[in-house]
């Protein structure tokens, strides 16, 4: 009986050893392989910081404007805009180009404040973009200042902008930016300054 007990115990130890080896063999990656995998994943993450300036070229659609309870309501105005960008990494410029800017607003001229929102569809000039296009959403608040526009009275708009790239080399990329826009008191013109970044977790270049 004792011999049979020892034989059974020995057999159990062998089986445990085999199971342990089998588990190791089917493990996806060992620790060193895991670190390599994580490194590859990090290399696929793209983060590109940029700054830009932009202003309108022309109004392509004036939209509609009406007064409601002392506030000016603007809907569906479209501007053709030009944006000039520079990237801190010196790589391809994927933001400079021409676009269509849609503007909507609720403006309280008496109180000197307002809410603005809209979209920007912009096609970069760089051939590296391969005819891709940004489809961005933006929104923010405006306040009137006696020195906002070239040292004189005007408006300051603090905006957030974000959205995906569509087509070409922009597929899989996402843009996010803060924008400071200044405009004269009558809102007949504007000038914008962007600071933002482009990122991707998918490895699309």
Secondary structure, DSSP 4 states (H G I P E B T S, - for coil): -HHHHHHHHHHHHHHHHHHHHHHHHHSS--HHHHHHHHHHHHHH-EEEEEEEEEEEEEEEE--EEEEETTEEEEEEEEEEEEEEEEETT-----S-EEEEEEEEEEEETTTTEEEEEEEEEEEE--GGGTT-EEEEEEEEEEEEEEEEETTEEEEEEEEEEEEEEESGGGBT-EEEEEEEEEEETT-S--EEEEEEEEEESS---
